[in-house]
């Protein structure tokens, strides 16, 4: 079963060689990749749902850092 198709070609132009790499996914490969991304997304969502304070804490810390940097910028006049 083929999931990904890779085509590699070498070109020589002006004394230099270049590689052309084309990556194509087959329908089965695309389906498998989509299912994997969906599975990982549900795992991350469940983890963050149980620990809701983690993203909220990161957001508050980012806002505080932004306020500090903007306050320091206007204070140096």
mmCIF file of the N, C-alpha and C atoms, coordinates in Angstrom:
data_MODEL
# 
_entry.id   MODEL 
# 
loop_
_atom_site.group_PDB 
_atom_site.id 
_atom_site.type_symbol 
_atom_site.label_atom_id 
_atom_site.label_alt_id 
_atom_site.label_comp_id 
_atom_site.label_asym_id 
_atom_site.label_entity_id 
_atom_site.label_seq_id 
_atom_site.pdbx_PDB_ins_code 
_atom_site.Cartn_x 
_atom_site.Cartn_y 
_atom_site.Cartn_z 
_atom_site.occupancy 
_atom_site.B_iso_or_equiv 
_atom_site.pdbx_formal_charge 
_atom_site.auth_seq_id 
_atom_site.auth_comp_id 
_atom_site.auth_asym_id 
_atom_site.auth_atom_id 
_atom_site.pdbx_PDB_model_num 
ATOM 1   N N  . UNK A 1 1  ? 0.842   -1.170 0.000   1.00 0.00 ? 1  UNK A N  1 
ATOM 2   C CA . UNK A 1 1  ? 0.000   0.000  0.000   1.00 0.00 ? 1  UNK A CA 1 
ATOM 3   C C  . UNK A 1 1  ? 0.894   1.241  0.000   1.00 0.00 ? 1  UNK A C  1 
ATOM 4   N N  . UNK A 1 2  ? 0.607   2.138  -0.907  1.00 0.00 ? 2  UNK A N  1 
ATOM 5   C CA . UNK A 1 2  ? 1.405   3.345  -1.052  1.00 0.00 ? 2  UNK A CA 1 
ATOM 6   C C  . UNK A 1 2  ? 0.675   4.508  -0.381  1.00 0.00 ? 2  UNK A C  1 
ATOM 7   N N  . UNK A 1 3  ? 1.350   5.172  0.553   1.00 0.00 ? 3  UNK A N  1 
ATOM 8   C CA . UNK A 1 3  ? 0.745   6.291  1.265   1.00 0.00 ? 3  UNK A CA 1 
ATOM 9   C C  . UNK A 1 3  ? 1.251   7.638  0.752   1.00 0.00 ? 3  UNK A C  1 
ATOM 10  N N  . UNK A 1 4  ? 2.550   7.698  0.445   1.00 0.00 ? 4  UNK A N  1 
ATOM 11  C CA . UNK A 1 4  ? 3.177   8.933  -0.025  1.00 0.00 ? 4  UNK A CA 1 
ATOM 12  C C  . UNK A 1 4  ? 4.014   8.608  -1.247  1.00 0.00 ? 4  UNK A C  1 
ATOM 13  N N  . UNK A 1 5  ? 3.938   9.484  -2.237  1.00 0.00 ? 5  UNK A N  1 
ATOM 14  C CA . UNK A 1 5  ? 4.717   9.298  -3.457  1.00 0.00 ? 5  UNK A CA 1 
ATOM 15  C C  . UNK A 1 5  ? 5.714   10.454 -3.543  1.00 0.00 ? 5  UNK A C  1 
ATOM 16  N N  . UNK A 1 6  ? 6.996   10.132 -3.651  1.00 0.00 ? 6  UNK A N  1 
ATOM 17  C CA . UNK A 1 6  ? 8.052   11.135 -3.730  1.00 0.00 ? 6  UNK A CA 1 
ATOM 18  C C  . UNK A 1 6  ? 8.748   10.999 -5.070  1.00 0.00 ? 6  UNK A C  1 
ATOM 19  N N  . UNK A 1 7  ? 8.854   12.120 -5.793  1.00 0.00 ? 7  UNK A N  1 
ATOM 20  C CA . UNK A 1 7  ? 9.554   12.137 -7.079  1.00 0.00 ? 7  UNK A CA 1 
ATOM 21  C C  . UNK A 1 7  ? 10.731  13.100 -6.932  1.00 0.00 ? 7  UNK A C  1 
ATOM 22  N N  . UNK A 1 8  ? 11.948  12.571 -7.151  1.00 0.00 ? 8  UNK A N  1 
ATOM 23  C CA . UNK A 1 8  ? 13.156  13.376 -7.030  1.00 0.00 ? 8  UNK A CA 1 
ATOM 24  C C  . UNK A 1 8  ? 13.827  13.428 -8.397  1.00 0.00 ? 8  UNK A C  1 
ATOM 25  N N  . UNK A 1 9  ? 14.099  14.649 -8.867  1.00 0.00 ? 9  UNK A N  1 
ATOM 26  C CA . UNK A 1 9  ? 14.788  14.835 -10.146 1.00 0.00 ? 9  UNK A CA 1 
ATOM 27  C C  . UNK A 1 9  ? 15.975  15.748 -9.914  1.00 0.00 ? 9  UNK A C  1 
ATOM 28  N N  . UNK A 1 10 ? 17.061  15.463 -10.617 1.00 0.00 ? 10 UNK A N  1 
ATOM 29  C CA . UNK A 1 10 ? 18.263  16.285 -10.517 1.00 0.00 ? 10 UNK A CA 1 
ATOM 30  C C  . UNK A 1 10 ? 18.421  17.062 -11.813 1.00 0.00 ? 10 UNK A C  1 
ATOM 31  N N  . UNK A 1 11 ? 18.647  18.377 -11.689 1.00 0.00 ? 11 UNK A N  1 
ATOM 32  C CA . UNK A 1 11 ? 18.868  19.226 -12.853 1.00 0.00 ? 11 UNK A CA 1 
ATOM 33  C C  . UNK A 1 11 ? 20.249  19.836 -12.769 1.00 0.00 ? 11 UNK A C  1 
ATOM 34  N N  . UNK A 1 12 ? 20.899  19.953 -13.898 1.00 0.00 ? 12 UNK A N  1 
ATOM 35  C CA . UNK A 1 12 ? 22.184  20.649 -13.973 1.00 0.00 ? 12 UNK A CA 1 
ATOM 36  C C  . UNK A 1 12 ? 21.982  21.919 -14.779 1.00 0.00 ? 12 UNK A C  1 
ATOM 37  N N  . UNK A 1 13 ? 22.155  23.063 -14.126 1.00 0.00 ? 13 UNK A N  1 
ATOM 38  C CA . UNK A 1 13 ? 22.027  24.341 -14.812 1.00 0.00 ? 13 UNK A CA 1 
ATOM 39  C C  . UNK A 1 13 ? 23.227  25.202 -14.472 1.00 0.00 ? 13 UNK A C  1 
ATOM 40  N N  . UNK A 1 14 ? 23.895  25.687 -15.469 1.00 0.00 ? 14 UNK A N  1 
ATOM 41  C CA . UNK A 1 14 ? 25.046  26.589 -15.301 1.00 0.00 ? 14 UNK A CA 1 
ATOM 42  C C  . UNK A 1 14 ? 26.120  25.997 -14.402 1.00 0.00 ? 14 UNK A C  1 
ATOM 43  N N  . UNK A 1 15 ? 26.373  24.730 -14.510 1.00 0.00 ? 15 UNK A N  1 
ATOM 44  C CA . UNK A 1 15 ? 27.408  24.092 -13.711 1.00 0.00 ? 15 UNK A CA 1 
ATOM 45  C C  . UNK A 1 15 ? 27.006  23.763 -12.291 1.00 0.00 ? 15 UNK A C  1 
ATOM 46  N N  . UNK A 1 16 ? 25.778  24.098 -11.904 1.00 0.00 ? 16 UNK A N  1 
ATOM 47  C CA . UNK A 1 16 ? 25.303  23.757 -10.565 1.00 0.00 ? 16 UNK A CA 1 
ATOM 48  C C  . UNK A 1 16 ? 24.217  22.702 -10.694 1.00 0.00 ? 16 UNK A C  1 
ATOM 49  N N  . UNK A 1 17 ? 24.086  21.898 -9.691  1.00 0.00 ? 17 UNK A N  1 
ATOM 50  C CA . UNK A 1 17 ? 23.035  20.876 -9.729  1.00 0.00 ? 17 UNK A CA 1 
ATOM 51  C C  . UNK A 1 17 ? 21.963  21.232 -8.707  1.00 0.00 ? 17 UNK A C  1 
ATOM 52  N N  . UNK A 1 18 ? 20.738  21.036 -9.100  1.00 0.00 ? 18 UNK A N  1 
ATOM 53  C CA . UNK A 1 18 ? 19.595  21.310 -8.234  1.00 0.00 ? 18 UNK A CA 1 
ATOM 54  C C  . UNK A 1 18 ? 18.761  20.053 -8.112  1.00 0.00 ? 18 UNK A C  1 
ATOM 55  N N  . UNK A 1 19 ? 18.131  19.888 -6.967  1.00 0.00 ? 19 UNK A N  1 
ATOM 56  C CA . UNK A 1 19 ? 17.222  18.770 -6.766  1.00 0.00 ? 19 UNK A CA 1 
ATOM 57  C C  . UNK A 1 19 ? 15.792  19.297 -6.755  1.00 0.00 ? 19 UNK A C  1 
ATOM 58  N N  . UNK A 1 20 ? 14.941  18.697 -7.559  1.00 0.00 ? 20 UNK A N  1 
ATOM 59  C CA . UNK A 1 20 ? 13.508  18.990 -7.530  1.00 0.00 ? 20 UNK A CA 1 
ATOM 60  C C  . UNK A 1 20 ? 12.833  17.838 -6.815  1.00 0.00 ? 20 UNK A C  1 
ATOM 61  N N  . UNK A 1 21 ? 12.197  18.145 -5.681  1.00 0.00 ? 21 UNK A N  1 
ATOM 62  C CA . UNK A 1 21 ? 11.530  17.114 -4.892  1.00 0.00 ? 21 UNK A CA 1 
ATOM 63  C C  . UNK A 1 21 ? 10.039  17.411 -4.877  1.00 0.00 ? 21 UNK A C  1 
ATOM 64  N N  . UNK A 1 22 ? 9.252   16.487 -5.364  1.00 0.00 ? 22 UNK A N  1 
ATOM 65  C CA . UNK A 1 22 ? 7.799   16.611 -5.376  1.00 0.00 ? 22 UNK A CA 1 
ATOM 66  C C  . UNK A 1 22 ? 7.220   15.542 -4.465  1.00 0.00 ? 22 UNK A C  1 
ATOM 67  N N  . UNK A 1 23 ? 6.416   15.965 -3.520  1.00 0.00 ? 23 UNK A N  1 
ATOM 68  C CA . UNK A 1 23 ? 5.816   15.071 -2.545  1.00 0.00 ? 23 UNK A CA 1 
ATOM 69  C C  . UNK A 1 23 ? 4.314   15.046 -2.781  1.00 0.00 ? 23 UNK A C  1 
ATOM 70  N N  . UNK A 1 24 ? 3.771   13.893 -3.012  1.00 0.00 ? 24 UNK A N  1 
ATOM 71  C CA . UNK A 1 24 ? 2.342   13.737 -3.237  1.00 0.00 ? 24 UNK A CA 1 
ATOM 72  C C  . UNK A 1 24 ? 1.816   12.679 -2.280  1.00 0.00 ? 24 UNK A C  1 
ATOM 73  N N  . UNK A 1 25 ? 0.639   12.934 -1.741  1.00 0.00 ? 25 UNK A N  1 
ATOM 74  C CA . UNK A 1 25 ? 0.014   11.922 -0.896  1.00 0.00 ? 25 UNK A CA 1 
ATOM 75  C C  . UNK A 1 25 ? -1.093  11.244 -1.685  1.00 0.00 ? 25 UNK A C  1 
ATOM 76  N N  . UNK A 1 26 ? -1.235  9.980  -1.467  1.00 0.00 ? 26 UNK A N  1 
ATOM 77  C CA . UNK A 1 26 ? -2.317  9.232  -2.092  1.00 0.00 ? 26 UNK A CA 1 
ATOM 78  C C  . UNK A 1 26 ? -3.577  9.440  -1.253  1.00 0.00 ? 26 UNK A C  1 
ATOM 79  N N  . UNK A 1 27 ? -4.735  9.119  -1.787  1.00 0.00 ? 27 UNK A N  1 
ATOM 80  C CA . UNK A 1 27 ? -5.959  9.276  -0.981  1.00 0.00 ? 27 UNK A CA 1 
ATOM 81  C C  . UNK A 1 27 ? -5.913  8.512  0.342   1.00 0.00 ? 27 UNK A C  1 
ATOM 82  N N  . UNK A 1 28 ? -5.323  7.334  0.342   1.00 0.00 ? 28 UNK A N  1 
ATOM 83  C CA . UNK A 1 28 ? -5.198  6.569  1.590   1.00 0.00 ? 28 UNK A CA 1 
ATOM 84  C C  . UNK A 1 28 ? -4.272  7.272  2.564   1.00 0.00 ? 28 UNK A C  1 
ATOM 85  N N  . UNK A 1 29 ? -3.176  7.836  2.063   1.00 0.00 ? 29 UNK A N  1 
ATOM 86  C CA . UNK A 1 29 ? -2.243  8.573  2.918   1.00 0.00 ? 29 UNK A CA 1 
ATOM 87  C C  . UNK A 1 29 ? -2.874  9.821  3.497   1.00 0.00 ? 29 UNK A C  1 
ATOM 88  N N  . UNK A 1 30 ? -3.674  10.525 2.691   1.00 0.00 ? 30 UNK A N  1 
ATOM 89  C CA . UNK A 1 30 ? -4.356  11.723 3.180   1.00 0.00 ? 30 UNK A CA 1 
ATOM 90  C C  . UNK A 1 30 ? -5.363  11.370 4.268   1.00 0.00 ? 30 UNK A C  1 
ATOM 91  N N  . UNK A 1 31 ? -6.077  10.282 4.080   1.00 0.00 ? 31 UNK A N  1 
ATOM 92  C CA . UNK A 1 31 ? -7.045  9.842  5.073   1.00 0.00 ? 31 UNK A CA 1 
ATOM 93  C C  . UNK A 1 31 ? -6.363  9.460  6.381   1.00 0.00 ? 31 UNK A C  1 
ATOM 94  N N  . UNK A 1 32 ? -5.252  8.764  6.278   1.00 0.00 ? 32 UNK A N  1 
ATOM 95  C CA . UNK A 1 32 ? -4.508  8.359  7.469   1.00 0.00 ? 32 UNK A CA 1 
ATOM 96  C C  . UNK A 1 32 ? -3.923  9.581  8.193   1.00 0.00 ? 32 UNK A C  1 
ATOM 97  N N  . UNK A 1 33 ? -3.385  10.550 7.433   1.00 0.00 ? 33 UNK A N  1 
ATOM 98  C CA . UNK A 1 33 ? -2.838  11.759 8.050   1.00 0.00 ? 33 UNK A CA 1 
ATOM 99  C C  . UNK A 1 33 ? -3.942  12.560 8.728   1.00 0.00 ? 33 UNK A C  1 
ATOM 100 N N  . UNK A 1 34 ? -5.105  12.679 8.089   1.00 0.00 ? 34 UNK A N  1 
ATOM 101 C CA . UNK A 1 34 ? -6.227  13.402 8.696   1.00 0.00 ? 34 UNK A CA 1 
ATOM 102 C C  . UNK A 1 34 ? -6.707  12.748 9.973   1.00 0.00 ? 34 UNK A C  1 
ATOM 103 N N  . UNK A 1 35 ? -6.770  11.418 9.982   1.00 0.00 ? 35 UNK A N  1 
ATOM 104 C CA . UNK A 1 35 ? -7.193  10.698 11.180  1.00 0.00 ? 35 UNK A CA 1 
ATOM 105 C C  . UNK A 1 35 ? -6.184  10.886 12.313  1.00 0.00 ? 35 UNK A C  1 
ATOM 106 N N  . UNK A 1 36 ? -4.902  10.909 11.967  1.00 0.00 ? 36 UNK A N  1 
ATOM 107 C CA . UNK A 1 36 ? -3.865  11.104 12.981  1.00 0.00 ? 36 UNK A CA 1 
ATOM 108 C C  . UNK A 1 36 ? -3.960  12.492 13.598  1.00 0.00 ? 36 UNK A C  1 
ATOM 109 N N  . UNK A 1 37 ? -4.147  13.518 12.758  1.00 0.00 ? 37 UNK A N  1 
ATOM 110 C CA . UNK A 1 37 ? -4.277  14.885 13.268  1.00 0.00 ? 37 UNK A CA 1 
ATOM 111 C C  . UNK A 1 37 ? -5.514  15.013 14.146  1.00 0.00 ? 37 UNK A C  1 
ATOM 112 N N  . UNK A 1 38 ? -6.610  14.395 13.755  1.00 0.00 ? 38 UNK A N  1 
ATOM 113 C CA . UNK A 1 38 ? -7.835  14.434 14.550  1.00 0.00 ? 38 UNK A CA 1 
ATOM 114 C C  . UNK A 1 38 ? -7.643  13.754 15.896  1.00 0.00 ? 38 UNK A C  1 
ATOM 115 N N  . UNK A 1 39 ? -6.969  12.607 15.917  1.00 0.00 ? 39 UNK A N  1 
ATOM 116 C CA . UNK A 1 39 ? -6.718  11.877 17.158  1.00 0.00 ? 39 UNK A CA 1 
ATOM 117 C C  . UNK A 1 39 ? -5.846  12.702 18.103  1.00 0.00 ? 39 UNK A C  1 
ATOM 118 N N  . UNK A 1 40 ? -4.787  13.314 17.567  1.00 0.00 ? 40 UNK A N  1 
ATOM 119 C CA . UNK A 1 40 ? -3.904  14.138 18.400  1.00 0.00 ? 40 UNK A CA 1 
ATOM 120 C C  . UNK A 1 40 ? -4.666  15.355 18.923  1.00 0.00 ? 40 UNK A C  1 
ATOM 121 N N  . UNK A 1 41 ? -5.509  15.956 18.080  1.00 0.00 ? 41 UNK A N  1 
ATOM 122 C CA . UNK A 1 41 ? -6.290  17.112 18.502  1.00 0.00 ? 41 UNK A CA 1 
ATOM 123 C C  . UNK A 1 41 ? -7.235  16.796 19.647  1.00 0.00 ? 41 UNK A C  1 
ATOM 124 N N  . UNK A 1 42 ? -7.880  15.615 19.590  1.00 0.00 ? 42 UNK A N  1 
ATOM 125 C CA . UNK A 1 42 ? -8.784  15.252 20.685  1.00 0.00 ? 42 UNK A CA 1 
ATOM 126 C C  . UNK A 1 42 ? -8.011  15.004 21.973  1.00 0.00 ? 42 UNK A C  1 
ATOM 127 N N  . UNK A 1 43 ? -6.819  14.422 21.875  1.00 0.00 ? 43 UNK A N  1 
ATOM 128 C CA . UNK A 1 43 ? -6.009  14.196 23.078  1.00 0.00 ? 43 UNK A CA 1 
ATOM 129 C C  . UNK A 1 43 ? -5.591  15.522 23.710  1.00 0.00 ? 43 UNK A C  1 
ATOM 130 N N  . UNK A 1 44 ? -5.158  16.480 22.880  1.00 0.00 ? 44 UNK A N  1 
ATOM 131 C CA . UNK A 1 44 ? -4.742  17.784 23.401  1.00 0.00 ? 44 UNK A CA 1 
ATOM 132 C C  . UNK A 1 44 ? -5.942  18.510 24.012  1.00 0.00 ? 44 UNK A C  1 
ATOM 133 N N  . UNK A 1 45 ? -7.102  18.443 23.349  1.00 0.00 ? 45 UNK A N  1 
ATOM 134 C CA . UNK A 1 45 ? -8.297  19.108 23.870  1.00 0.00 ? 45 UNK A CA 1 
ATOM 135 C C  . UNK A 1 45 ? -8.704  18.527 25.223  1.00 0.00 ? 45 UNK A C  1 
ATOM 136 N N  . UNK A 1 46 ? -8.640  17.214 25.359  1.00 0.00 ? 46 UNK A N  1 
ATOM 137 C CA . UNK A 1 46 ? -8.989  16.594 26.651  1.00 0.00 ? 46 UNK A CA 1 
ATOM 138 C C  . UNK A 1 46 ? -8.019  17.002 27.742  1.00 0.00 ? 46 UNK A C  1 
ATOM 139 N N  . UNK A 1 47 ? -6.728  17.089 27.384  1.00 0.00 ? 47 UNK A N  1 
ATOM 140 C CA . UNK A 1 47 ? -5.736  17.477 28.379  1.00 0.00 ? 47 UNK A CA 1 
ATOM 141 C C  . UNK A 1 47 ? -5.969  18.914 28.832  1.00 0.00 ? 47 UNK A C  1 
ATOM 142 N N  . UNK A 1 48 ? -6.249  19.827 27.886  1.00 0.00 ? 48 UNK A N  1 
ATOM 143 C CA . UNK A 1 48 ? -6.466  21.219 28.249  1.00 0.00 ? 48 UNK A CA 1 
ATOM 144 C C  . UNK A 1 48 ? -7.809  21.421 28.941  1.00 0.00 ? 48 UNK A C  1 
ATOM 145 N N  . UNK A 1 49 ? -8.783  20.559 28.648  1.00 0.00 ? 49 UNK A N  1 
ATOM 146 C CA . UNK A 1 49 ? -10.081 20.686 29.291  1.00 0.00 ? 49 UNK A CA 1 
ATOM 147 C C  . UNK A 1 49 ? -9.972  20.376 30.779  1.00 0.00 ? 49 UNK A C  1 
ATOM 148 N N  . UNK A 1 50 ? -9.160  19.391 31.113  1.00 0.00 ? 50 UNK A N  1 
ATOM 149 C CA . UNK A 1 50 ? -8.969  19.042 32.525  1.00 0.00 ? 50 UNK A CA 1 
ATOM 150 C C  . UNK A 1 50 ? -8.130  20.084 33.245  1.00 0.00 ? 50 UNK A C  1 
ATOM 151 N N  . UNK A 1 51 ? -7.205  20.679 32.511  1.00 0.00 ? 51 UNK A N  1 
ATOM 152 C CA . UNK A 1 51 ? -6.312  21.679 33.105  1.00 0.00 ? 51 UNK A CA 1 
ATOM 153 C C  . UNK A 1 51 ? -6.601  23.035 32.475  1.00 0.00 ? 51 UNK A C  1 
ATOM 154 N N  . UNK A 1 52 ? -7.774  23.547 32.665  1.00 0.00 ? 52 UNK A N  1 
ATOM 155 C CA . UNK A 1 52 ? -8.195  24.800 32.051  1.00 0.00 ? 52 UNK A CA 1 
ATOM 156 C C  . UNK A 1 52 ? -7.381  25.971 32.544  1.00 0.00 ? 52 UNK A C  1 
ATOM 157 N N  . UNK A 1 53 ? -6.801  25.846 33.732  1.00 0.00 ? 53 UNK A N  1 
ATOM 158 C CA . UNK A 1 53 ? -6.030  26.938 34.303  1.00 0.00 ? 53 UNK A CA 1 
ATOM 159 C C  . UNK A 1 53 ? -4.726  27.167 33.562  1.00 0.00 ? 53 UNK A C  1 
ATOM 160 N N  . UNK A 1 54 ? -4.222  26.146 32.848  1.00 0.00 ? 54 UNK A N  1 
ATOM 161 C CA . UNK A 1 54 ? -2.933  26.290 32.166  1.00 0.00 ? 54 UNK A CA 1 
ATOM 162 C C  . UNK A 1 54 ? -2.994  27.324 31.037  1.00 0.00 ? 54 UNK A C  1 
ATOM 163 N N  . UNK A 1 55 ? -3.921  27.218 30.074  1.00 0.00 ? 55 UNK A N  1 
ATOM 164 C CA . UNK A 1 55 ? -3.960  28.257 29.047  1.00 0.00 ? 55 UNK A CA 1 
ATOM 165 C C  . UNK A 1 55 ? -4.376  29.619 29.587  1.00 0.00 ? 55 UNK A C  1 
ATOM 166 N N  . UNK A 1 56 ? -5.232  29.638 30.619  1.00 0.00 ? 56 UNK A N  1 
ATOM 167 C CA . UNK A 1 56 ? -5.635  30.913 31.212  1.00 0.00 ? 56 UNK A CA 1 
ATOM 168 C C  . UNK A 1 56 ? -4.434  31.581 31.877  1.00 0.00 ? 56 UNK A C  1 
ATOM 169 N N  . UNK A 1 57 ? -3.636  30.806 32.578  1.00 0.00 ? 57 UNK A N  1 
ATOM 170 C CA . UNK A 1 57 ? -2.438  31.350 33.224  1.00 0.00 ? 57 UNK A CA 1 
ATOM 171 C C  . UNK A 1 57 ? -1.425  31.873 32.221  1.00 0.00 ? 57 UNK A C  1 
ATOM 172 N N  . UNK A 1 58 ? -1.257  31.164 31.117  1.00 0.00 ? 58 UNK A N  1 
ATOM 173 C CA . UNK A 1 58 ? -0.332  31.622 30.080  1.00 0.00 ? 58 UNK A CA 1 
ATOM 174 C C  . UNK A 1 58 ? -0.832  32.927 29.472  1.00 0.00 ? 58 UNK A C  1 
ATOM 175 N N  . UNK A 1 59 ? -2.136  33.021 29.237  1.00 0.00 ? 59 UNK A N  1 
ATOM 176 C CA . UNK A 1 59 ? -2.696  34.247 28.684  1.00 0.00 ? 59 UNK A CA 1 
ATOM 177 C C  . UNK A 1 59 ? -2.516  35.436 29.614  1.00 0.00 ? 59 UNK A C  1 
ATOM 178 N N  . UNK A 1 60 ? -2.743  35.241 30.904  1.00 0.00 ? 60 UNK A N  1 
ATOM 179 C CA . UNK A 1 60 ? -2.570  36.318 31.882  1.00 0.00 ? 60 UNK A CA 1 
ATOM 180 C C  . UNK A 1 60 ? -1.102  36.734 31.954  1.00 0.00 ? 60 UNK A C  1 
ATOM 181 N N  . UNK A 1 61 ? -0.197  35.771 31.921  1.00 0.00 ? 61 UNK A N  1 
ATOM 182 C CA . UNK A 1 61 ? 1.235   36.090 31.961  1.00 0.00 ? 61 UNK A CA 1 
ATOM 183 C C  . UNK A 1 61 ? 1.656   36.880 30.727  1.00 0.00 ? 61 UNK A C  1 
ATOM 184 N N  . UNK A 1 62 ? 1.125   36.528 29.565  1.00 0.00 ? 62 UNK A N  1 
ATOM 185 C CA . UNK A 1 62 ? 1.463   37.260 28.349  1.00 0.00 ? 62 UNK A CA 1 
ATOM 186 C C  . UNK A 1 62 ? 0.934   38.691 28.402  1.00 0.00 ? 62 UNK A C  1 
ATOM 187 N N  . UNK A 1 63 ? -0.288  38.864 28.916  1.00 0.00 ? 63 UNK A N  1 
ATOM 188 C CA . UNK A 1 63 ? -0.830  40.219 29.056  1.00 0.00 ? 63 UNK A CA 1 
ATOM 189 C C  . UNK A 1 63 ? -0.011  41.057 30.025  1.00 0.00 ? 63 UNK A C  1 
ATOM 190 N N  . UNK A 1 64 ? 0.407   40.456 31.138  1.00 0.00 ? 64 UNK A N  1 
ATOM 191 C CA . UNK A 1 64 ? 1.216   41.191 32.118  1.00 0.00 ? 64 UNK A CA 1 
ATOM 192 C C  . UNK A 1 64 ? 2.562   41.586 31.511  1.00 0.00 ? 64 UNK A C  1 
ATOM 193 N N  . UNK A 1 65 ? 3.184   40.692 30.776  1.00 0.00 ? 65 UNK A N  1 
ATOM 194 C CA . UNK A 1 65 ? 4.462   41.003 30.140  1.00 0.00 ? 65 UNK A CA 1 
ATOM 195 C C  . UNK A 1 65 ? 4.301   42.109 29.107  1.00 0.00 ? 65 UNK A C  1 
ATOM 196 N N  . UNK A 1 66 ? 3.208   42.082 28.388  1.00 0.00 ? 66 UNK A N  1 
ATOM 197 C CA . UNK A 1 66 ? 2.947   43.125 27.391  1.00 0.00 ? 66 UNK A CA 1 
ATOM 198 C C  . UNK A 1 66 ? 2.759   44.491 28.071  1.00 0.00 ? 66 UNK A C  1 
ATOM 199 N N  . UNK A 1 67 ? 2.045   44.497 29.189  1.00 0.00 ? 67 UNK A N  1 
ATOM 200 C CA . UNK A 1 67 ? 1.838   45.745 29.920  1.00 0.00 ? 67 UNK A CA 1 
ATOM 201 C C  . UNK A 1 67 ? 3.160   46.288 30.466  1.00 0.00 ? 67 UNK A C  1 
ATOM 202 N N  . UNK A 1 68 ? 4.011   45.394 30.966  1.00 0.00 ? 68 UNK A N  1 
ATOM 203 C CA . UNK A 1 68 ? 5.304   45.833 31.501  1.00 0.00 ? 68 UNK A CA 1 
ATOM 204 C C  . UNK A 1 68 ? 6.183   46.420 30.412  1.00 0.00 ? 68 UNK A C  1 
ATOM 205 N N  . UNK A 1 69 ? 6.231   45.777 29.263  1.00 0.00 ? 69 UNK A N  1 
ATOM 206 C CA . UNK A 1 69 ? 7.089   46.276 28.185  1.00 0.00 ? 69 UNK A CA 1 
ATOM 207 C C  . UNK A 1 69 ? 6.567   47.591 27.632  1.00 0.00 ? 69 UNK A C  1 
ATOM 208 N N  . UNK A 1 70 ? 5.243   47.737 27.527  1.00 0.00 ? 70 UNK A N  1 
ATOM 209 C CA . UNK A 1 70 ? 4.712   49.003 27.021  1.00 0.00 ? 70 UNK A CA 1 
ATOM 210 C C  . UNK A 1 70 ? 4.907   50.115 28.048  1.00 0.00 ? 70 UNK A C  1 
ATOM 211 N N  . UNK A 1 71 ? 4.809   49.808 29.334  1.00 0.00 ? 71 UNK A N  1 
ATOM 212 C CA . UNK A 1 71 ? 5.031   50.819 30.371  1.00 0.00 ? 71 UNK A CA 1 
ATOM 213 C C  . UNK A 1 71 ? 6.487   51.271 30.372  1.00 0.00 ? 71 UNK A C  1 
ATOM 214 N N  . UNK A 1 72 ? 7.420   50.350 30.188  1.00 0.00 ? 72 UNK A N  1 
ATOM 215 C CA . UNK A 1 72 ? 8.837   50.708 30.157  1.00 0.00 ? 72 UNK A CA 1 
ATOM 216 C C  . UNK A 1 72 ? 9.159   51.540 28.918  1.00 0.00 ? 72 UNK A C  1 
ATOM 217 N N  . UNK A 1 73 ? 8.494   51.294 27.827  1.00 0.00 ? 73 UNK A N  1 
ATOM 218 C CA . UNK A 1 73 ? 8.773   52.019 26.599  1.00 0.00 ? 73 UNK A CA 1 
ATOM 219 C C  . UNK A 1 73 ? 8.349   53.488 26.739  1.00 0.00 ? 73 UNK A C  1 
ATOM 220 N N  . UNK A 1 74 ? 7.200   53.754 27.371  1.00 0.00 ? 74 UNK A N  1 
ATOM 221 C CA . UNK A 1 74 ? 6.722   55.121 27.507  1.00 0.00 ? 74 UNK A CA 1 
ATOM 222 C C  . UNK A 1 74 ? 7.423   55.852 28.658  1.00 0.00 ? 74 UNK A C  1 
ATOM 223 N N  . UNK A 1 75 ? 8.021   55.125 29.569  1.00 0.00 ? 75 UNK A N  1 
ATOM 224 C CA . UNK A 1 75 ? 8.661   55.737 30.727  1.00 0.00 ? 75 UNK A CA 1 
ATOM 225 C C  . UNK A 1 75 ? 10.040  56.298 30.385  1.00 0.00 ? 75 UNK A C  1 
ATOM 226 N N  . UNK A 1 76 ? 10.677  55.826 29.311  1.00 0.00 ? 76 UNK A N  1 
ATOM 227 C CA . UNK A 1 76 ? 12.045  56.224 28.982  1.00 0.00 ? 76 UNK A CA 1 
ATOM 228 C C  . UNK A 1 76 ? 12.112  57.525 28.196  1.00 0.00 ? 76 UNK A C  1 
ATOM 229 N N  . UNK A 1 77 ? 11.115  58.387 28.279  1.00 0.00 ? 77 UNK A N  1 
ATOM 230 C CA . UNK A 1 77 ? 11.089  59.639 27.517  1.00 0.00 ? 77 UNK A CA 1 
ATOM 231 C C  . UNK A 1 77 ? 12.088  60.623 28.033  1.00 0.00 ? 77 UNK A C  1 
# 
